[in-house]
Amino acid sequence: MIVFYAMLAAVGLGMAWLATSIRVVKQFERGVVFRFGRVIPAIRGPGLALLVPIADRLQKVNMQIITMPVPAQDGITRDNVTVRVDAVVYFSVVDPVRVAVDVQDYVSAIGQVAQTSLRSIIGKSDLDDLLSNREQLNQGLELMIDSPALGWGVHIDRVEIKDVALPESMKRSMSRQAEAERERRARVITADGELRASAKLSQAAEVMAEHPAALQLRLLQTVVEVAAEKNSTLVLPFPVELLRFLERATPSEIDRPAGAAVTPSDPAPSTDNGMSVPRTPHIPDVRDADQATPVGGRSTR
């Protein structure tokens, strides 16, 4: 019976020893062993880690990439504009021993360095750089945070500026500036179009000057385009060239009948361009028809 109890006590002591000497290290972790307070250079990898009871203490270090948002920081840019900027930092542990020994809380330390570096970047940059040149600012911020972090066994993978908050007055000023810039571009485009159109119109005028009939064709084309709407009154000017054509097409005095000839004493009226207009034949008055022609000094009435 005593032997049985002794065996049970031995088994219990063995189980207690295993419980205190065996640790499980996960795949994304690394184990740092402290033996009587001194760190052992050998890093325990994932799996079972055997420890010396009472003498060894195991500290696990997470090797995953940690995403840490940086609180929004108020600052004044180099061109004296008040802004509010926030960012995010991605970092991971590369040296578990230095993380466990050199710094007490490396996550908090990285956060404080990120905030001070972000304020420094705001003061060194212009507003235009914060809004449009963020890639360069992200690289500069990453270098500023990575410099002290390397001494702690931490590597900064990436730093991104998330948002830049501007005052309302600055937003209105920027909107007015953008509107003025768009209006300037529109005016330049309109002026360039008018310049090109004037060059083409000059060439068209030269062609029409060489061929007068082209001007009439253009006039008729314009009339057709206006008349297609059918909702307006069209006033068509009478071209002078058509009058000249009619003057050339008018028959001469030789071709006219004898009764229609015009006496030299009473010339036919003419227009301003020299074209003669035929006179209207004289119609006798009715009162003359009532009187008879006198014969031999007597009236026949």
JOFENHU-V430432 format. One record per helix or strand. SS is the DSSP state (helix for helix, strand for strand). FROM is the first residue (numbers start at 0). LEN is the number of residues. If there is no record, write none. Layout:
ss:from:len
SS:FROM:LEN
SS:FROM:LEN
//
This chain:
ss:from:len
helix:1:20
strand:21:4
strand:28:7
strand:37:2
strand:43:1
strand:46:4
strand:55:7
strand:65:11
strand:81:12
helix:95:6
helix:105:19
helix:126:6
helix:133:17
strand:153:13
helix:167:43
helix:211:16
helix:239:10
helix:257:3
strand:269:1
strand:275:1
helix:285:5
strand:294:1
strand:297:1
//
